[in-house]
């Protein structure tokens, strides 16, 4: 048939007599597509990519396959098809059975929530891997109440991860006698037992399951002593800006017992695992500094959070141990939070090998920080026979930051870098120094004197401790000094979905703006321009 007739919408040809006629063409010419309209490039491409020869269309009688012939015995083909179908069905059933067995023995799940709310965190796995005794969990619930489902899912994951933990979910209405046997009188109570030790909590607090397992699986609790009498922060204060009650809760969940201590009254108690000074503002008396020096000389572990301009006498005391707290305040316009002040920033440079920072879920967020410099080197001698064994600045500010000597930076939040007055970054804000006692640096790390210093305390406050890697940083510092390295792991699952936030730096926000407002529209414009030119000039 004529190509115009084939494509449609084109007037047919007329003979000299005025009659419409059809032009007859061979199939070969028809398939060659001669005289067809131009927009056939896509079909032409498919013809070359997926060429299917067929000699019949070229006027011949030859085909690409031999003639079908009926063979003897072909009548059995129907029964053979039935047998093949039965074999396929049996094979598929066996395959599905094996797959179910594999899935049953190997719990595989994908948690796509931002904070991995429905997966075990690295901290959870470390606690469960370290269990040496069996733990039994009894959850007394009311099945009509859906609040227990979150706990049930967590219990399933825990039991699938380790055979040391077994659990049982009991409906109180259906088993009141068992509830009385365990002394349970309210709905939702969970009992965790191991080796005669017991811990109860409410099923609405599913995040307390792992801490409860940790508590009942350890015989003794290590004690943390916090110094008082110098304007230190209050661990029992629940205020969002000034309180540190969340920090205390996380420490207690790690099975630590917290006590206050006055160095002036009687020195450091003998059962102290870690001594902590949380943002002291007033000076330490000479007798207190002498008690602290005695504690360090005996291999003590000291953790200090020292804000800018806080406790000058303590800062001077620590300089004898080669840890210097600078007087300048750190500012960072590039890594400040979006639309935030330059005094609150992320600390993007942290060690991937140091136990304190290697498990952080993200960069730490500091506010009002000072530098913590190490002024000595291994082998240097400190008071009371201590010899420096190792030193590490494990946390630093960015390369765009600086330590500002401008006194107006703190009050106004506005300053610019000035050479000679300011110190260019990166600035260390977290440092650790280990000392061998009695001049011996070959003693085990557990018997060494260790000092960890932070140039800010705000990151452990109620306001900041839930941001990015702050919780991991604060708690891991205590874990490391207390010798509980097995507990050093990311606690990302403890981020609650309703309080999880999205943190970006000012530089990241600027980049996102240009990407969405300039780059993407430009790409779409260029694509549209290319299509227009292609259709207008090359169709």
C-alpha angles and dihedrals in degrees: 000000000000114000092232090054091046094054094041127213093069123106115249124241123267127216121226089265091062096250122133111242138187120230112224116215133178121258089246092059089043091055092046087064096223116175091012121143119270105249094085101099094112093053090043089055092049090049091059096041096046103028114175112187116215116173091189090074090057093062097262130118097224119108133191097249135048121261114276112249131186112243127205114263091028089128089078090065094093093055090044089055090051090050092048090050091050091048091050092050093050092046091050091049091051091048092051091047093052091047091052091050091051092048091047093053095040114046106212122180137154118222109199097174114120096242098033089248094171100045135077112260123227088256091055092050093049092052093048093045090054096055113124098176134047117264125205123202122196116189114194106197144150108245091212088066110081094200091088093063093082090054092045091055092049091048090052091053092047094050091046091052099050133016088213091081123066125176142189128197111210128190105223092209091057098041109031092151093060090048091054090048090059093041094247115153103161135058119259100028117145123203120202117190136180132158093347094310120117138192126184128198141159117270089228086073100061089160088071093064097087094043089050091051089048092050097050093043094058123073098207135028120227116231126232117197120203118201117237136189100063103080095274121171118270116246091200095053110110095192111130096227104032104022129097100189092120090057089052091049092053091049092050090049086058088059097255123145112220125212136166122235136191111211090200093059101054113332126248115335117245094239093058112129095180130007114212131194108193109200102316111195102185129064123270116238118242091251090054093049089049090053090049091050090050091051092052092046088060094054098272126171116230128188117187131185107193120181123205112290091007124141103342092193092057091047090052091048092053091052087071086063092050096256112121123189108206123223095225122097118231119238128183121181092181100052099034114119116269111285088355133125122277091242093067112065147143120262101220099174112079135144117264092201104043110098092228096059107021094088099045113135090219144333117317120251114221131184125195097001134172129201123267108204129186109223100180140058135223110292096033115131124238130189122297097023097302117149123196111247103171139358130189136175097208099174128046141166122247128280089253093058130089140188105249124216091189108119090205093059092083097046100039103024088223124110143130131219113266119185114235094023099053132048118229119233161279090085121188112237098170124045139165131201126187123199132196112229124235090011093297116123093177096074117113116275090247090065097045125102108249132191124189117185132189124192093218140034099195094087089067094048125106090257097055109020093089094054119106110299100349097105093049091048096050097043096039091055089059092043091053096049092044091053094245098128090149088070094054104106141112113287094196095139090064089069104106115226093228093055100036111119138191112240123195131169123237090254091052091050091052091050091049090051094053091043093055100033102038115012100045096045090047092053092050091048092051091049091051091047091051092051091049094050091045094053096038101047108016104038 
